[in-house]
Amino acid sequence: MRALTKVGVPFSFSFMTYNSTKGMSDGIRHVHNAQLRMGYRNDQSDKSNILIGYVNEHDKDRWFYMPLLLKFNGCNVKP
């Protein structure tokens, strides 16, 4: 993801949503034409190592939890 973003190539991925405030999920989200954006620094959030920031053509700034990543460019991701 970082390498593709660095050279300006968009990618797609799917992940299981999770809202830690509500403790619930809205299911699987599929994201197309995405690129990474700046995330939180270690001193900004205790979730900075697992909370990944991204943007795509439809949404504004969004986040997902890296451990909940299911697919990257059509390939299954194994934990």
N, C-alpha and C positions, 0 to 999 in steps of 0.2 A: 504494500500500500504506500509506504513512504517513497520507495523508488519510483513508482508510477506517478505519484503526485509531484515529485521533484522534477520530472521531465514533462509534466503537464498532460499525462495520459489518464483519462478517467477510467474507473473500474466499477464493477458491480459486486454487491455482496448481500447476504441475507443474515438476519440475526433474530433471536428471540427477544422480544421487547420485555422490559422490566422497569417498573416505576418503584423505586426504593421507598419513596414517601408513602405511597398507598400499599406497597407490598403486593403488587399484582402485575400481571402481564396482559397485553392485548394481542398476543399471538406472534406470529412471524411477520417481520417486515422485510420487503425486498427493496433494495436501493439500487438505482441505475445511474450511470454517469456521475459517480461520486469522486470527490477528492478530499484528502485529509485537510484539517485546519489546525490551528494552534490549540493545544489542550491545556489543562490545568498544570501548574507547577506543583511540586511536592508540598510547598508551603501554602498552597491555596486549597487543597482538598486531600483528604485521606484516601480518596478513590482515584487519584491522579494516575496511578499505574495501570488501572483497568478501564477507566472511562475515556473513550476515544471520540474526538470531535471530527465531524465531517460536514460537507456541504454537497448538494447536488442541484440539478437544474430546477427542481420544483420547491425544495424546502429552503428555509433559512438555516442558520446554524443548528445542528443536531448533534446528539450524543448517542453512543451505544456502549454496552459493556463488552469488552474484548472476550471474556470467557463465554459469552453467549453467541459468538460468531458461529454461524452454521455453514455458510458457503462463501467462497471468494472466487469471482470470475467463473462461476459455474462448477467449481470443484468443491467437494465436501471438505470441511475442516475437521480434523480429529483433535480432541483435547490433549 
